[in-house]
Amino acid sequence: MSELPTLPNSELLVGVLRDRLRQSPHQRITFADYMNLVLYHPQSGYYSTGISTIGNQGDFFTSSHLGADFGELLAQQLQQIWEILGHPHPFQVLEMGAGMGECARDILHFLSINYPDLLQSLQYLIIEASPQLIRHQKERLADYLTQGIVVEWHSWESLPNCSVIGCCFSNELIDAFPVHQVTVQEGTLREIYITLEEGKPRETIGELSTPKLQEYFEFLQINLFDSTYPENYRTEVNLAALDWLKILSQKLKQGYIITIDYGYSALQYYHPQRHNGTLQCYYQHHRHNNPYVNLGHQDITAHVNFTALEKQGELWGVKTLGFTQQALFLMALGLGERLAPLSGGTLGILEVLKRRDALHQLMNPDGLGGFGVLVQGKGLTIEQEGIILRGLEIPHDPFGIG
């Protein structure tokens, strides 16, 4: 394995961290506050400065960066949802965390060619916190904006409660929410805090910053004090994901929530053998577990606990309709049918190899294909709930071999 490249930590971020610590009790902050600072600080955070790049030349890539297939297949699912809901006008698609805008562009392009009636009813809403990413998204979608297609950017505050009828979706969003880190010591749940020593972030351990951390495991019925868990067992708690789903449930009047991300069920996530948690960092396609280097220059993520989203949804009137892997989801929507024509001889060999590689990456169970796809619904009639979404059907030919 090649050596991890490192850059000097952002001086501005270190200065902000130092000021924050001076103002904090015990001169420490939670890991969640630290992660929020280095990723989302408006002047120097990873997602705010424009340093973060996605794709082959960046720190990581998403399904949308392998071509238009991902967005086009999602558009197929959106078309069915529009039909199930009775062709509402407007039909709202709410994308949360739209990245560079590729997925939105691919969805709109596909609908404009294949489902113009849906496009006439479409109101495409984007929730995005980063001004830099909003600028990129508007550039990507400029042609559709000039055509009069309704695309709007919102904050959660500007979006009225109980206003969305349609589908809300996210792709690799929740994994970047700031997480608390906790550890088990001598039968007590403790929290990881961050301080500074000689200008560098250092960890320290203390009491829980909020009782919500203890309540989280009670909510999931996970007993970290069982004898099967080793001393100093360490993991993450994503309280922000619970807050996010609560807010989203308040905005959605009727329709679906599709959450695509890498993660586990609660029992898998908090398995005794996963004693170091799931936190990982990305810098120039190097994956590692040191969140204290390359401040402002690297991504920090943690896997998603899908069980927590399901149980939180139940509390707020959001029903789980199905869970599958991305590979099966996309195959059910027609990914395999896109593989078959590649052997027809109409494309050059290099283009065939490139297309085949991209499609295979989307369904690789050890990569993007292994991502979880959670489908939830709110405000649906019994009849609507009884209709299985196409993406949740079992693919007729899951490996695309005809």
C-alpha positions in Angstrom: 0.0 0.0 0.0 1.4 3.4 -0.9 2.2 5.9 1.8 -0.5 8.3 2.8 0.1 11.8 1.3 -0.1 14.6 3.8 -0.5 18.3 3.6 0.0 21.0 6.3 -3.2 21.5 8.3 -5.1 24.6 7.4 -3.7 27.4 9.6 -7.1 29.0 9.6 -8.8 25.9 10.8 -6.2 25.3 13.5 -6.8 28.9 14.6 -10.6 28.5 14.7 -10.2 25.2 16.6 -7.9 26.9 19.1 -10.4 29.8 19.6 -13.2 27.3 20.0 -11.3 25.3 22.6 -10.5 28.5 24.6 -14.2 29.2 24.8 -15.3 25.7 25.7 -15.6 24.2 29.2 -12.5 22.1 30.0 -10.9 23.4 26.7 -12.2 20.5 24.7 -14.9 19.9 22.1 -16.7 16.7 21.0 -15.5 14.8 18.0 -18.9 15.7 16.3 -18.1 19.4 16.8 -14.5 18.8 15.5 -15.8 16.9 12.4 -18.4 19.6 11.8 -15.6 22.3 12.0 -13.1 20.7 9.6 -15.7 19.7 7.1 -18.2 22.5 7.1 -16.5 25.7 8.5 -17.8 28.4 6.0 -14.3 29.8 5.2 -12.0 26.8 5.5 -14.0 23.6 5.8 -13.4 20.8 3.4 -16.8 21.1 1.7 -16.8 24.9 1.8 -13.6 26.1 0.3 -13.8 24.4 -3.1 -10.7 22.3 -2.3 -12.9 19.2 -2.1 -13.0 17.5 -5.5 -15.0 14.5 -6.6 -14.1 12.1 -9.3 -11.0 10.5 -10.7 -8.9 13.6 -10.0 -10.4 14.2 -6.5 -10.5 12.4 -3.2 -13.3 10.0 -3.9 -16.0 9.4 -6.5 -19.7 8.6 -6.3 -22.0 6.6 -8.6 -22.9 9.7 -10.5 -19.3 10.1 -11.6 -19.3 6.8 -13.5 -21.6 8.1 -16.2 -25.2 9.0 -16.6 -26.6 5.5 -15.9 -27.1 6.1 -12.1 -29.2 9.2 -12.6 -31.1 7.8 -15.5 -32.1 4.7 -13.6 -33.2 6.8 -10.7 -35.3 8.7 -13.2 -37.0 5.5 -14.1 -37.9 5.0 -10.4 -39.1 8.6 -10.1 -41.4 8.0 -13.1 -43.1 5.0 -11.4 -43.4 7.0 -8.2 -45.2 9.8 -10.1 -47.6 7.2 -11.5 -48.2 5.7 -8.1 -49.0 9.1 -6.6 -51.6 9.8 -9.3 -49.5 12.2 -11.5 -49.5 15.1 -9.0 -48.7 18.6 -10.3 -46.3 19.8 -9.1 -44.4 16.5 -8.6 -41.5 17.4 -6.3 -38.2 15.7 -6.3 -36.1 16.7 -3.4 -32.4 15.9 -3.7 -30.4 16.4 -0.5 -26.7 17.0 -1.0 -26.5 17.2 -4.8 -22.7 17.2 -5.0 -21.5 18.7 -8.3 -25.0 18.4 -9.9 -24.3 15.5 -12.1 -27.1 13.3 -10.8 -29.7 16.1 -11.2 -28.5 16.9 -14.7 -28.7 13.2 -15.7 -32.2 12.9 -14.2 -33.5 16.0 -16.0 -31.9 15.0 -19.3 -33.4 11.5 -19.2 -36.9 12.8 -18.3 -36.8 15.5 -21.0 -36.2 12.7 -23.6 -38.4 9.9 -22.3 -41.0 11.4 -20.0 -41.8 15.0 -21.1 -45.2 15.0 -19.4 -43.5 14.2 -16.0 -41.0 17.0 -16.7 -43.9 19.5 -17.2 -45.1 18.6 -13.7 -41.6 18.4 -12.1 -40.4 20.8 -9.4 -36.8 19.8 -8.7 -35.7 21.0 -5.2 -32.1 20.9 -3.9 -31.0 21.2 -0.3 -27.4 22.1 -0.2 -25.4 23.9 2.5 -22.2 24.6 0.5 -22.2 27.9 -1.5 -19.3 26.5 -3.6 -21.3 23.3 -4.5 -24.4 25.4 -5.2 -22.4 27.4 -7.8 -21.3 24.2 -9.5 -24.8 22.8 -9.5 -26.2 25.9 -11.1 -23.5 25.7 -13.8 -24.3 22.1 -14.5 -28.1 22.8 -14.7 -27.9 26.1 -16.6 -29.4 24.7 -19.8 -32.4 23.3 -17.9 -32.9 26.6 -16.0 -33.0 28.5 -19.3 -35.6 26.1 -20.7 -37.9 27.0 -17.8 -37.6 23.8 -16.0 -38.3 24.5 -12.3 -35.2 23.9 -10.2 -35.0 25.6 -6.8 -32.4 25.7 -4.1 -33.6 25.7 -0.5 -32.5 25.5 3.1 -34.6 23.4 5.5 -35.9 26.7 7.0 -37.1 28.0 3.6 -39.0 24.8 2.8 -42.5 24.8 4.4 -43.6 21.9 6.5 -45.9 19.4 4.9 -45.2 20.8 1.5 -43.5 18.1 -0.5 -45.5 15.6 -2.6 -43.1 13.3 -4.5 -39.8 11.7 -3.7 -36.9 12.8 -1.4 -33.6 11.1 -2.1 -29.9 11.3 -1.1 -26.8 9.6 -2.3 -23.8 9.4 0.0 -25.1 12.2 2.2 -25.5 10.8 5.7 -22.0 9.2 5.9 -20.6 12.8 6.0 -22.8 14.0 8.9 -20.7 14.8 12.0 -20.6 11.8 14.5 -19.9 11.5 18.2 -17.3 9.0 19.1 -17.8 6.9 22.3 -15.9 4.2 24.1 -16.6 1.7 26.8 -14.3 1.8 29.8 -14.9 -0.2 33.0 -18.6 -0.7 32.3 -19.2 3.0 31.5 -20.0 4.7 28.3 -17.5 7.6 27.8 -17.0 10.1 25.0 -14.0 11.1 22.9 -13.1 14.8 23.0 -10.6 16.8 21.0 -8.1 19.3 22.4 -4.9 20.8 21.0 -1.3 20.0 22.0 1.5 21.8 20.3 -0.9 23.0 17.6 -2.1 19.5 16.7 -5.5 17.9 17.5 -5.3 15.3 20.3 -7.9 13.0 21.8 -9.0 13.0 25.4 -11.8 11.0 27.1 -14.5 12.3 29.4 -18.1 11.9 30.5 -20.9 12.0 27.9 -21.7 15.5 26.5 -25.4 14.6 26.2 -27.7 11.9 27.6 -28.9 11.3 24.0 -25.8 9.2 23.4 -26.8 6.7 26.1 -30.5 6.9 25.0 -29.4 6.1 21.4 -28.2 2.6 22.4 -31.3 2.0 24.5 -33.4 3.1 21.5 -31.6 0.5 19.4 -31.6 -2.1 22.1 -27.8 -2.5 21.9 -26.0 -3.4 25.1 -22.4 -2.3 24.8 -21.8 -3.6 28.4 -22.4 -7.2 27.5 -19.4 -9.4 28.2 -18.8 -10.0 24.4 -17.7 -6.4 24.0 -14.0 -5.8 24.7 -12.7 -3.1 27.0 -12.1 0.2 25.2 -14.6 -0.8 22.5 -15.0 2.3 20.3 -17.7 3.4 17.9 -19.7 6.3 16.5 -23.2 7.7 17.1 -24.8 9.8 14.4 -27.3 11.9 16.2 -27.4 14.3 13.2 -29.0 11.6 11.1 -31.9 11.3 13.5 -32.4 15.1 13.4 -32.2 15.0 9.6 -34.9 12.4 9.3 -37.1 14.2 11.8 -36.9 17.4 9.8 -37.4 15.6 6.5 -40.5 13.8 7.8 -41.9 17.2 8.7 -41.4 18.5 5.2 -42.8 15.5 3.4 -46.6 15.4 3.0 -46.9 12.4 0.8 -44.4 10.2 -1.0 -41.1 8.4 -0.7 -37.7 8.8 0.9 -34.9 6.9 -0.8 -31.6 6.9 1.1 -28.5 5.4 -0.7 -25.3 5.1 1.3 -22.8 2.6 2.7 -23.7 1.2 6.1 -25.0 -1.6 8.2 -27.9 -2.7 10.3 -27.5 -1.8 14.0 -26.5 -5.4 14.9 -23.8 -5.3 12.2 -22.6 -1.8 13.0 -22.2 -2.4 16.7 -20.9 -5.9 16.5 -18.4 -6.7 19.2 -15.7 -7.5 16.6 -16.1 -4.0 15.0 -14.2 -2.6 18.0 -12.7 0.5 16.3 -15.9 1.7 14.7 -16.3 2.7 11.0 -14.7 6.1 10.8 -12.6 6.6 7.7 -10.9 9.4 5.8 -10.3 10.0 2.1 -7.5 12.0 0.5 -6.7 11.7 -3.2 -8.4 8.2 -3.2 -6.3 7.0 -0.3 -8.6 5.6 2.5 -7.2 5.8 6.0 -8.4 6.3 9.6 -6.5 9.4 10.8 -8.9 12.4 11.0 -6.2 14.7 12.4 -4.1 15.2 9.3 -4.8 17.2 6.2 -7.3 19.4 8.0 -9.5 21.1 5.4 -8.1 18.9 2.7 -9.6 15.5 3.3 -13.0 14.0 3.7 -14.1 12.3 6.9 -17.0 9.8 6.9 -18.7 7.1 9.0 -21.0 4.3 7.9 -24.7 4.7 8.2 -26.8 2.9 10.8 -29.9 2.0 8.7 -31.7 0.5 11.7 -31.6 3.9 13.4 -33.2 5.5 10.3 -35.9 2.9 10.2 -36.8 3.2 13.9 -36.6 7.1 13.8 -38.9 7.1 10.8 -41.5 5.0 12.7 -41.5 7.7 15.4 -42.4 10.4 12.8 -44.9 8.6 10.6 -42.4 7.3 8.1 -42.9 3.7 7.2 -40.1 1.4 6.0 -41.1 -0.1 2.6 -38.0 -2.0 1.7 -34.3 -2.3 1.9 -31.9 -3.7 -0.7 -28.4 -3.3 -2.1 -27.6 -0.7 -4.8 -26.6 -3.5 -7.2 -30.0 -5.2 -7.0 -31.8 -1.8 -7.0 -30.2 -0.7 -10.2 -30.5 -4.1 -11.8 -34.2 -4.1 -11.1 -34.4 -0.7 -12.8 -32.7 -2.0 -16.0 -28.9 -1.9 -15.5 -28.5 -5.3 -16.9 -30.3 -4.3 -20.1 -27.6 -1.6 -20.6 -24.9 -4.3 -20.5 -26.3 -6.4 -23.2 -25.9 -4.0 -26.2 -22.2 -3.6 -25.4 -21.5 -6.8 -27.2 -23.3 -5.7 -30.4 -20.3 -4.3 -32.1 -21.6 -0.7 -32.6 -19.0 0.8 -30.2 -15.3 0.9 -30.3 -13.4 -1.6 -28.1 -12.1 1.2 -25.8 -15.5 2.7 -25.3 -17.0 -0.8 -24.7 -14.4 -1.5 -22.0 -15.0 1.9 -20.4 -18.8 1.5 -20.4 -18.6 -2.1 -19.1 -16.3 -1.1 -16.3 -18.5 1.8 -15.2 -21.6 -0.4 -15.2 -19.8 -3.2 -13.3 -18.6 -0.7 -10.7 -22.2 0.3 -10.0 -23.1 -3.3 -9.1 -19.8 -4.4 -7.6 -20.9 -5.9 -4.2 -17.5 -5.0 -2.7 -17.9 -1.4 -3.8 -20.7 0.9 -4.8 -23.0 -2.1 -5.5 -22.9 -3.1 -1.9 -24.3 0.3 -0.7 -27.7 0.1 1.1 -30.9 1.5 -0.4 -33.5 2.3 2.2 -37.0 3.1 0.9 -39.5 4.7 3.3 -42.9 6.3 2.7 -45.3 8.7 4.3 -48.9 9.6 3.7 -49.4 6.8 1.3 -52.8 5.0 1.0 -53.0 1.3 1.7 -53.2 0.7 -2.1 -50.1 2.8 -2.8 -48.2 1.0 0.0 -49.1 -2.3 -1.7 -47.4 -1.4 -4.9 -43.7 -2.6 -4.8 -41.3 0.0 -6.2 -39.6 -1.3 -9.3 -36.2 -0.9 -7.7 -37.2 -3.2 -4.8 -38.3 -6.0 -7.1 -36.1 -9.0 -7.4 -34.2 -8.6 -10.7 -35.0 -11.3 -13.3 -31.4 -11.5 -14.3 -29.3 -10.1 -11.4 -26.0 -10.6 -13.1 -27.0 -9.3 -16.5 -26.0 -12.4 -18.4 -29.3 -13.0 -20.1 
